Amino acid sequence: MLLKPKDDVGDSHTNADVRGLRKIRAQSPWTWRPLTLITTAVALFVLSVIVRSSLKLQVDPQGSVMSMMSPTYIKLSGFDTEHSRFATKYALYLYREEGVDEYTQDNIGLRGAPVLFIPGNAGSYKQVRSLSSEASRYYANVLRYDASALKEGIRAFDFFTIDFNEDLSAFHGQTLLDQAEYVNEAVAYILSLYHDANRLRRDPSLPDPSSVILIGHSMGGIVARTVLVTPKYQANSVNTIITMSTPHARPPVTFDADIVSLYQQVNEYWRESYLQRWASNNPLWHTTLISIAGGGLDTTVPSDYTNIASLVPESHGFTVFTSGIPNVWTVMDHLSITWADQMRKVIVRALYDVVDVRRAGQTKPRAERMKVFRKWFLTGLEENTPRRLRDTTHEVLLTLGSGSRSSVARSENVTIRQIGAQDAMSAILLPIPTVDNATAKRFSFMTDQQTDPQGTLEKLEVMFCSAFPLAGGLTSMPLPVQFDLSPGDASATRLACKKPTGDGILLPASTRSSQYAFDQPSKPFTFLNYDLRDLQDHQFVALVDKSTEISNHWAYAEIVSESDSIINSDVGLPRLLLRGLNVELPPSRPIVTEIRVPSIQSSLLTYSLQVRQHGCGADTELFTPLVRQHIDSPHESKYFVNFKQGDVNLHGVAPFMPPTLDGRESKAGVAFQIWSDPTCNSSLEVRLRADPIGSLGKLVVRYRTVFAAFPLLVVAMVLRKQFRVYDNSGVFISFSESLDQSLRLPLPVLLLSMTFFATAFTSAGSHGTPSGGHQQKNGTAVNFAENDLLLGSQDTFFWFLVPLAGLISIGACVILNYAILALLDVFVTASGLISRGYVKIDDGEKGIASAFVASTPRRRAINTGVLLFLVATIIPYPFAYVVACIVQLMTCTRALRYAKETRSGPAHNFFNYSYSILILMLWVLPINLPVLVVWIHNLAVHWLTPFSSHHNVLSIAPFIILVETLSSGMMVPSVRSLRWATNLLFFVLAVYAALYGMTYAYRLHYIANIIALWLVLLHFSNYQRHITT
C-alpha cells in the first residue's frame, strides 16, 4: 500500500522550496513552463544545427576504390580444445587465393612468412581477403620473377585470419581478454605448423619462423597489443603490428569497468617498456607499431584515438592518416580502410619490403623496418626526413661539349616547358652556389614525370654532378652509365653524377582537369627538395632531356632562400577566428611556399581556405595551385588539387587525449604548403577564415557519449530538488515542475561552477607539477590522465563546452520525460480498455480500495533472492537491471492510473516519486545495455559459458529491492533528520557525472546503485505506515 507522508510538515513559510505547494499539488505532470519550453527549444535548435553540420558541412570526399579477389578459406581444425579453451567459440583459418596459390587438402602450402589478421568489433574473418589477395597476386605476378628480391629473403606471405563470431569486443573488456588469449595461442600454433614438412612448400634451408606479423582492424589492433601483455606470451613471437582505425589511446566507450581497466593496464605496460633507459630492460625493444587512421569519414571510432604518440616513441612506431599516404591520398571510413584498393597495395608493398625469411624473426631489424614504413606511409616532406643522395655512389658520366645541346643556367632557376623540344638529348646545368652553415637555401625540382623505384624519370634525368675524375682520385674508373653530348669534342667537360634514388616525393597531379587528389587514373608529379648544405659536395645540378620527341611535359628547378619560402604567422586564435588570415604571395615567389599557423591546433575547430591566382592563362601555366595541409603529430596530410577553395579540418589537439610519451607539447600547429607556378608572374592571394557552424559538427563523433553522462547530472539535480521539497513539505512535486525550478538556479549554478573549475584546474595544471605521472628518462614527470576531467580539454578557450553539453542534456531530459509520459498514458488507456481494474467502494469505513496489493515480505524476499541467485550464477547483472526497468515502468503505469482515478495527493506523490526513479534508471540504462548485448550475442553463437565479470550481486541488489518495494505501493517517508544525506548523494552523482562521467561512465551505475540502497534504507525505516482514508 501507499506509504502515508507525514502530516505534521506542511508549513509553507518554513522554507522557500514549499511556496505555492497547493498549486503544485494540483498540477499535471504534463505541465509546460515557459523557462523549460524556451530551454528545450534552444537545446533542440542547437542540437539540430550540430547534427546538420556533422552530416553536411566539413565532410571530406570519399575516394576508396573497390578491390577484387578470389577468396578461399581453409579452416585449421587441428587448432582445437587441446590448444585453446575457446576453440569451440572461435576458429582459425588460412587464406588462399583461388587460381594463384598452390595448395591441397593434405598440403596447405605454407611457403613464406606468417601474417595473422585480427578483425575488430563485430568484424568478420573474411575481411582479410583484400590484403591477402593483393599479397598473393603481387608475389605471383612480380616478386617471384625478381631475383634480387628473392635473394634478399622476400617470399610470399601466409595469411591467417581468426573468426571471432563477430564478437562485440568494443563493449566488453573480458571479451577482449578472451580474444587476446586465443590470438596468443593461435600465434604459437601457427609457428608450430612450420615444423611439419607435410604442410610446407618452402625452402628447407630457411629457418623456421619464430615470429608472426599481426594486422588488426579496429578493436583487433587492441587485441594485438594485448597479446604482448598476456601471461603466456612467448617473447618476440610478435615483432611487427599494423593497425587500421584502432582506438589505441582510450576506449571508444567507457561503459564497462573491465575495458577501461584493460586499456589502462595495456597502455601502462607499453609506456613503461618504452620508458626504460636500457634496451635490455625493454621487452618491446624489437616491436614496431604502425597505426593507420582513416580520418574524418570514420564516424565509428574518432581518428584522434588512433594516435600512439603517448605509447610509442617515433623510433618504434607512428600514426599516419590515409589522406597523406602516397598514391592513396583520400580519407576512408571505418570499413573501407580494410578493402580499399589503394590502401591494400601500399600495406602489402610495405610488408614485402620488411620481410626477410632468412631470419628466424621473418623480418628485417627494427631500424630497417621503420625506414621502410616511413618510406611507404609518410609523405617524404616531413622535417628531418633523411635523404639518400649522400649515401649513393656516382653512376653516370656526363660528357658535355660547347654546342647547343648543353648550356649553363644564367639564373638560379630553370624552366623546361616542353620536354624533347630540341629533337635530341640535351642538358642544362644549374650551378650550386657555395653556402656556409649559417646560410639557409634550398634546391627544389618539380616535374609532371614520375620516377621508377631506381629514381629514374622516363624522359628526363635530374643528377647532381661534380668534375671527373673526382677530387682525391676517387672514382677514376669508368662509370656504368654514360651520357655523351659532345661526340668527338676533345675539349669536352666530363662530370661524375649521382641520381637522387629514393629521394623523389610523389605529389598528386594538379591540372585544370583535376578534381581530387585521388583521381584515377592520374600520374602524380615528382618533387625533389634538398637543403643546399647537403649538396656542397657537388658543383652542378644537371637536367638532362633524354626525349627526342616534343611533348607537353614540363620540369622546373630553382635555388631559393629558405626565408622566401616560409611564412610564419603569429596571429592568435581569437584574432584568427574573428578576422581570419590574409597572405599575398608576390609574383617572384618560389615554387613552393609554406604558411605556418601555430594557433591552429584543435581538432574541434574548422576553417575555410581560399587561394586566388591572378592572371595566369591555361596556355602558359605549368600546373594549377596544389595545397598540402599538414600537422606533424600525428602525421596527417591532406592534398587539394587545382585548388581554389576548400575546407580545413584536422586531428590535432583532441579531447581526452593523453600527452605524448616524452611529455613535449607540439607548438607547430597547422602548415599549408602551396605549390604554384612561379612562371606565371602573377601574385597569389591566400585567405583563411573560421567556420564556426562547420566546427559544431566535429563535436558529434568526439562527444557522442555525453548523453550517457551529462543527463544524469540533470536528473540528479531534479531528484535532489524533489526530495528537498518533499522532506520539508510532504509533497513530492512532479519531475517537470522540479526541472523547471532547477533551471532557475541550481542547474545553471552547477554548470557554471564546473566551467570555472575547469578553467581554474587548467591554470593550476599549467603552473604546477603533475601528479600521478610517469618518470621520464630526462627526470621529468608526465601525467597521462591530465585530460580525463569534464569534457577532456584543458584549453580555456573551450569553456563553453560544459554549458553547451548541459543545455543539450536538459533538452534530452525534457524530451525523454514527455516521451515516457506519453507512453505511460498509452499504457493506462490500454489497461482501462482491457479491464476496469480499480473498483471504487463507497464505504465510509473502508474508503477507496488501494490499486496496489501489498505483497508479504516473504514473497518479496523470494522474488529478490531468486533473481539475485541467477545474477550470481548465470545472467549478468545488466540483464536484471533491464528487468528492473520494465517492472518499474509497469509500477509507474499502475501509479498513474491510480492517481488519475483517485485524484488524491498521496497518489500523486507516489506516482511522481516512482516516475522520477524510473527516469533515473532509464538514464543509467545505456551504461548497462552494451554488456547485455554482448551476453545475448554469446547466447546466439551457442557460447553458454557464463561471464567471468558482471556477476556481482551487490551491483544490482539495491535496484532490485527498491523496484520490488515500489511495486507494492510503498512511498518513501520524508525524513528531515537525514535529508542532508539524500541531498549529498544526489549532488555527488551530479558532480561526478560532470567531472568523470565521460571517462568512467560505468561508475555512474555504482553511484546510482548507492542512491538506490539509501532509498531502500529509508523505505524500511518506516515501512509499516500506509495510506488510510
Secondary structure, 3 states (H helix, E strand, C coil): CCCCCCCCCCCCCCCHHHCCHHHHHCCCCCCCCHHHHHHHHHHHHHHHHHHHHHHHCCCCCECCCCCCCCEEEEECCCCCCCCCCCCCCCEEEEEEECCCCCCCCCCCCECCEEEEEECCCCCCHHHHHHHHHHHHHHHHHCHHHCHHHHHCCCCCEEEEEEECCCCCCCCCHHHHHHHHHHHHHHHHHHHHHCCCHHHECCCCCCCCCCCCEEEEECHHHHHHHHHCCCCCCCCCCCCEEEEECCCCCCCCCCCCHHHHHHHHHHHHHHHHHHCCCCHHHCCCCCCEEEEEECCCCCCCCCHHHHCCCCCCCCCCEEEEEHHHCCCCCCECCCCHHHHCHHHHHHHHHHHHHHECCCCCCCECCHHHHHHHHHHHHCCCCCCCCCCCHHHCCCCEEEEECCCCCEEECCCCEEEECCCCCCCCCEEEEEECCCCCCCCCEEEEEEECCCECCCCCECCEEEEEEEECCCHHHCCCCCCCEEEECCCCCCCCEEEEEECCCCCCEEECCCCCCCCCCCCCCCCCEEEEEEEHHHHCCCCEEEEEECCCCCCCCCEEEEEEEHHHHEEECCCCHHHHHHHCEEEEECCCCCCEEEEEECCCCECCCCEEEEEEECCCCCCCCCCCCEEEEEECCCEEEEEECCCCEEEECCCCECCCCCCCCCCCCCCCCEEEEEECCHHHCCCEEEEEEECHHHHHCHHHHHHHHHHHCHHHHHHHHHHHHHHHHHHHHCCCCCHHHHHHHHHHCHHHHHHHHHHHHHHHHHHHHHHCCCCCCEECCCCCEECCCCCCCCCCCCCHHHCCHHHHHHHHHHHHHHHHHHHHHHHHHHHHHHHHHHCCCCCCCCCCCCCCCCCCCCCCHHHHHHHHHHHHHHHHHCCCHHHHHHHHHHHHHHHHHHHHHHHHHHCCHHHHHHHHHHHHHHHHHHHHHHHHHHHHHHHHHHHHCCCCCCCCCCCCHHHCHHHHHHHHHHHCCCCCCCCCCCHHHHHHHHHHHHHHHHHCCCCCCHHHHHHHHHHHHHHHHHHHHCCCCCCCC
